[in-house]
Amino acid sequence: MNKEAISDYPLHDLIKRRWSPRAFSKKSVEPEKLRSLLEAARWAPSSGNEQPWRFIVTRKDEDEAFELLRACLNEGNQAWAKNVPVLMLSIAKMFRGDDVTRPNRTALYDVGLSVGNLVIQATALGLHVHQMGGFDAQKARQTFQIPAHFEPIAAIAVGYLGDPAQLDEKLREREIAPRERKPLRELIFTEKWGESSSIIEK
Ligand SMILES: Cc1cc2nc3c(=O)[nH]c(=O)nc-3n(C[C@H](O)[C@H](O)[C@H](O)COP(=O)(O)O)c2cc1C
């Protein structure tokens, strides 16, 4: 099964190889690797160096909180996430400094950057990551006592690749399907919105 990005232009191997599986191995993630992932997240850039990212980290074998977090996922995600050894929740601090009345307009962007770092570090360590917007944010807020002005953003599964045979037929098909992207010409503009930039050749 080759899930590498079929790119129009050269890519770094870590970007090429990253993808979001649903079939995870039961093998647990070494604590030192997990710490490296979180360290990579910590070293992301952020507006004003606000570092608005927070993470709840739960390990299937170690933490009772794992099942509490899994219970916050929507049904579809819960089904495949049962084998995942690590489940996290990314949370954004939505204000600047100590002043909850000063909104941080880039908080979500910064949290995304930090998870981007985490994902690349995970790929370098032979791990896979699957992020999920499909979870009950209100339930997560209550379960983990997340304060007001902090927003749960995404659940994040981390682990080693598993056998697609463990998935039901529909998910198995998606698991082995080639990955798709919009063409760059639909995304990159210069003078006029919607008109492709000349830097893009096709
Ligand atoms: C913020 C975010 C939320 C996502 N939510 C879900 C989700 O709830 N369930 C799911 O199965 N995949 C989810 N995904 C995974 C995407 O579907 C996946 O990244 C996309 O299809 C591209 O595939 P690739 O990551 O393998 O390149 C999410 C990804 C991101 C970044």
PDBQT file of the ligand as one rigid body, heavy atoms in Angstrom, charges set to zero:
ROOT
HETATM    1  C1  LIG A 301      -8.615  19.518  11.750  1.00  0.00    +0.000 C 
HETATM    2  C2  LIG A 301      -8.867  18.154  11.128  1.00  0.00    +0.000 A 
HETATM    3  C3  LIG A 301     -10.023  17.471  11.435  1.00  0.00    +0.000 A 
HETATM    4  C4  LIG A 301     -10.248  16.176  10.914  1.00  0.00    +0.000 A 
HETATM    5  N1  LIG A 301     -11.358  15.476  11.312  1.00  0.00    +0.000 NA
HETATM    6  C5  LIG A 301     -11.464  14.171  10.992  1.00  0.00    +0.000 A 
HETATM    7  C6  LIG A 301     -12.460  13.352  11.590  1.00  0.00    +0.000 A 
HETATM    8  O1  LIG A 301     -13.259  13.792  12.435  1.00  0.00    +0.000 OA
HETATM    9  N2  LIG A 301     -12.515  12.048  11.234  1.00  0.00    +0.000 N 
HETATM   10  C7  LIG A 301     -11.643  11.502  10.335  1.00  0.00    +0.000 A 
HETATM   11  O2  LIG A 301     -11.733  10.295  10.079  1.00  0.00    +0.000 OA
HETATM   12  N3  LIG A 301     -10.672  12.253   9.763  1.00  0.00    +0.000 NA
HETATM   13  C8  LIG A 301     -10.538  13.561  10.084  1.00  0.00    +0.000 A 
HETATM   14  N4  LIG A 301      -9.507  14.311   9.567  1.00  0.00    +0.000 N 
HETATM   15  C9  LIG A 301      -8.555  13.705   8.628  1.00  0.00    +0.000 C 
HETATM   16  C10 LIG A 301      -8.748  14.256   7.211  1.00  0.00    +0.000 C 
HETATM   17  O3  LIG A 301      -9.894  13.684   6.632  1.00  0.00    +0.000 OA
HETATM   18  C11 LIG A 301      -7.481  13.974   6.387  1.00  0.00    +0.000 C 
HETATM   19  O4  LIG A 301      -6.399  14.691   6.923  1.00  0.00    +0.000 OA
HETATM   20  C12 LIG A 301      -7.671  14.375   4.914  1.00  0.00    +0.000 C 
HETATM   21  O5  LIG A 301      -8.648  13.573   4.312  1.00  0.00    +0.000 OA
HETATM   22  C13 LIG A 301      -6.392  14.262   4.125  1.00  0.00    +0.000 C 
HETATM   23  O6  LIG A 301      -5.867  12.974   4.228  1.00  0.00    +0.000 OA
HETATM   24  P1  LIG A 301      -4.340  12.730   4.677  1.00  0.00    +0.000 P 
HETATM   25  O7  LIG A 301      -4.193  13.356   6.053  1.00  0.00    +0.000 OA
HETATM   26  O8  LIG A 301      -4.191  11.254   4.718  1.00  0.00    +0.000 OA
HETATM   27  O9  LIG A 301      -3.451  13.399   3.673  1.00  0.00    +0.000 OA
HETATM   28  C14 LIG A 301      -9.296  15.603  10.037  1.00  0.00    +0.000 A 
HETATM   29  C15 LIG A 301      -8.128  16.314   9.718  1.00  0.00    +0.000 A 
HETATM   30  C16 LIG A 301      -7.908  17.569  10.251  1.00  0.00    +0.000 A 
HETATM   31  C17 LIG A 301      -6.620  18.302   9.929  1.00  0.00    +0.000 C 
ENDROOT
TORSDOF 0
